[in-house]
């Protein structure tokens, strides 16, 4: 019940405000006053809008910087991984060559007559 009572008072307040503004607007001095209030409200909303757009641009710039840094880090990690894989492959090839040479030498030593 209190919610209905509060809603009724709210609606009556809004309606009363519109009626008062209409009556004040009919008087030339009231019209000037309302025009000044309207100009101040417009100036305020323009400033808020400008600040919002400025903040939005700043955030978009930060997001672009973060995205670029992430892409750079990913590229660096990929390069490091490729370098590591290449180094491991080279090391494995060297080990395979050394093993093949050792096996061949051992076979030659076994096949040759003893001293």
C-alpha positions, 0 to 999 in steps of 0.5 A, a space after each residue: 500500500 505504501 508503494 502505491 501511495 509513494 507512486 501516487 505522490 511521485 506522479 502528482 509531483 511530476 504533474 505539478 512540476 509540468 503545470 508550474 513550468 507551463 505557468 512560469 513559461 507564460 511570463 516573459 521573466 519566467 520564460 527567460 529563467 526557464 531558458 537559462 535553466 535549459 541552457 545550463 542543463 544543456 551545457 552540463 549534459 554536453 560536458 558530461 557527453 564530452 567527458 564520456 567520449 574522451 574517457 571512451 577514446 582513452 579506454 579504446 587506446 589502452 585496449 589497442 595497446 594491450 592487444 598490440 602488446 599481447 600480439 607482440 608477446 605471442 609472436 615472441 613466444 612463437 619465435 622462442 618456441 621455433 628457436 628451441 625446436 630448431 636447437 633440439 632438432 640440431 642437437 638430436 641430429 648431432 647425437 644421431 651422427 655421433 651415435 652412428 659414428 660410434 657404432 660404425 667405429 665399434 663395428 670396424 674395431 670388432 671386424 678388424 683383426 686384433 693386434 
